[in-house]
């Protein structure tokens, strides 16, 4: 008879995610994970099988939580503006702790991962562009955008701005610079 899990999966994924986020996949040891998660080897391997599976589960956990926060309401232009504004604030704040975005950090450290993992990560990254595209299409349908706006093109500009802000926040956390990048991207919404 299999044993029941005696831990909260979300809690341990949160803890594992924080370790991977801080140290990166390659620099995280199983001892780091066991210590942070408060699990014994049997529980960790019984639930997650190996470090790679745990890492993918932590990425899924992060990505699912990120997507829950990115909702298109009846005001899609405001949703985009809020997202970008919050991103600048959070990027500036996280620069002090030097964590950045877990998915972005992972995408910058793909050495040693197979093509399937790279493709899955690319899909996670490109989801942000699709969020912008759907929001812009909805804004167009609601008459909140000019008729000459190319929703795909603007979604890609916004997408590029997001990753510029995230990347620069780690190496050059100048809030004026980050705000100017955001303003430049958001100017395409008019």
Residue pairs with C-beta under 8 A, 6 or more apart in sequence:
3 46
5 43
5 47
6 43
7 38
7 39
7 43
9 47
10 61
12 37
12 38
12 39
12 47
13 57
13 58
13 61
14 61
15 36
15 37
15 38
16 33
16 36
16 37
16 54
16 55
16 57
16 58
17 58
17 59
17 61
17 62
17 102
18 36
19 28
19 32
19 33
19 36
20 28
20 55
20 58
20 102
21 62
21 99
21 102
21 105
22 99
23 32
24 105
24 106
24 109
25 51
25 55
25 106
25 109
25 112
25 113
26 109
26 111
26 112
28 51
30 41
30 44
30 51
33 44
33 51
33 54
34 40
34 41
34 44
37 44
39 47
44 54
48 54
48 57
56 117
56 120
58 102
59 102
59 103
59 106
59 121
59 124
62 102
62 103
63 103
63 124
63 127
66 103
67 127
70 83
70 128
70 131
71 79
72 79
72 131
72 134
72 135
72 138
73 79
74 142
75 144
76 135
76 136
76 138
76 139
76 142
76 144
77 135
77 139
77 144
77 145
77 189
79 135
80 132
80 135
80 136
80 158
80 186
80 189
81 186
81 189
84 158
84 161
84 162
84 165
84 182
84 185
84 186
85 182
87 162
87 165
87 166
87 182
88 165
88 175
88 178
88 179
88 182
91 100
91 165
91 166
91 168
91 169
91 173
91 178
92 169
92 173
92 175
92 178
94 100
94 169
95 169
95 170
95 173
96 173
98 170
99 105
100 166
100 167
100 169
100 170
101 166
103 121
103 124
103 125
104 125
104 163
104 166
104 167
106 121
107 121
107 122
107 125
108 167
110 117
110 118
110 121
113 121
125 163
126 159
128 159
128 162
129 155
129 156
129 158
129 159
130 155
132 154
132 155
132 158
132 159
133 151
133 152
133 155
136 145
136 149
136 151
136 154
136 155
137 151
139 145
139 189
140 147
140 149
140 151
145 151
145 189
146 190
149 188
149 189
154 188
154 189
157 185
157 188
158 185
158 186
158 188
160 185
161 181
161 182
161 184
161 185
164 181
165 178
165 181
165 182
168 174
168 177
168 178
168 181
169 178
